[in-house]
Amino acid sequence: MRVEDALYGNSVDGILNWIRSLDNNPESLLLTAHEPIWPELAGRLIGKGAVDVLTAITLRIDFGI
C-alpha cells in the first residue's frame, strides 16, 4: 500500500497522468476520492461523461488489458 499526497486536491487530468506514469504496471489499483473529482474521474475511466456517484458508494471498474 502506498499513500500519494500528490493526488489530494489534484485535477482529473492530474490523476489520470499519475495513473499513466505508474511504472510497475500494477495488477490492481484502488483509488479513493470524493466530490467533485470522483464522478468525472469515473466517467473518464469508462469513456463516458460524469457518473452520478452517491455518498459512500464503491465503484469497481475492470479493464481487459
C-alpha positions in Angstrom: 0.0 0.0 0.0 1.2 3.5 -0.7 -0.3 6.9 0.0 0.2 9.6 -2.6 -0.1 13.1 -1.2 0.2 14.4 -4.7 -3.3 13.0 -5.6 -5.1 15.1 -2.9 -6.6 18.2 -4.4 -5.4 17.2 -7.9 -7.4 17.5 -11.1 -8.9 14.6 -13.0 -6.2 15.1 -15.7 -3.5 15.1 -13.0 -4.8 11.9 -11.5 -5.0 10.2 -15.0 -1.4 11.4 -15.7 -0.3 9.9 -12.4 -2.0 6.5 -13.3 -0.3 6.5 -16.7 3.0 7.2 -15.0 2.9 4.1 -12.9 6.0 2.1 -13.9 5.4 -1.2 -12.2 2.1 -2.0 -14.1 0.1 -2.9 -11.0 -2.4 -5.8 -11.4 -4.9 -3.8 -9.4 -5.3 -0.2 -8.3 -7.5 1.2 -5.5 -8.3 4.9 -5.6 -10.3 6.8 -3.1 -11.7 10.2 -3.9 -14.6 12.5 -3.3 -16.6 15.3 -4.9 -16.0 16.9 -7.3 -13.3 14.6 -8.7 -14.7 11.1 -8.4 -17.8 11.4 -10.7 -15.7 12.9 -13.5 -12.7 10.6 -13.0 -15.0 7.5 -13.1 -16.7 8.8 -16.2 -13.4 9.4 -17.9 -12.2 5.9 -17.0 -15.2 4.3 -18.5 -15.3 6.6 -21.5 -18.5 8.5 -20.7 -19.4 11.8 -19.1 -19.5 12.3 -15.4 -21.1 9.4 -13.5 -23.7 10.0 -10.8 -21.8 8.9 -7.6 -23.8 8.7 -4.4 -22.4 9.3 -1.0 -20.4 6.4 0.4 -20.6 4.4 -2.8 -17.9 2.0 -4.1 -17.2 1.8 -7.8 -15.4 -1.1 -9.5 -14.1 -0.8 -13.0 -12.5 -3.8 -14.7 -10.3 -3.3 -17.8 -9.5 -6.1 -20.2 -5.9 -5.2 -20.8 
